[in-house]
Amino acid sequence: MRSGVAHVIHVGHLGHPELAASFVLAAPKLIRFRESHAPPFIANLHRPERKTPFRTVAGAIKLVLTFGDWERERQR
């Protein structure tokens, strides 16, 4: 949080080729997410939703922790 990064964690079991394809598929969604959420934050990117040989729908992106939430927890 102190470094100010937008940290995205990929959630779901995928092999390396599928993991790379998932990030490429989700790139437009990740860019829109980043444009609407100021860093620092931690978010989860879930694996693609469609379970077909050609996964064509990017997985959901969910905000896990914001800087404000992190600061409030530290002050407790």
Sequence and secondary structure as in RCSB ss.txt:
>XXXX:A:sequence
MRSGVAHVIHVGHLGHPELAASFVLAAPKLIRFRESHAPPFIANLHRPERKTPFRTVAGAIKLVLTFGDWERERQ
R
>XXXX:A:secstr
 TT  EEEEEES   HHHHHHHHHHHHHHHHHHHHHS SSEEEEEE  S  SSS  S   EEEEEEHHHHHHHHH
 
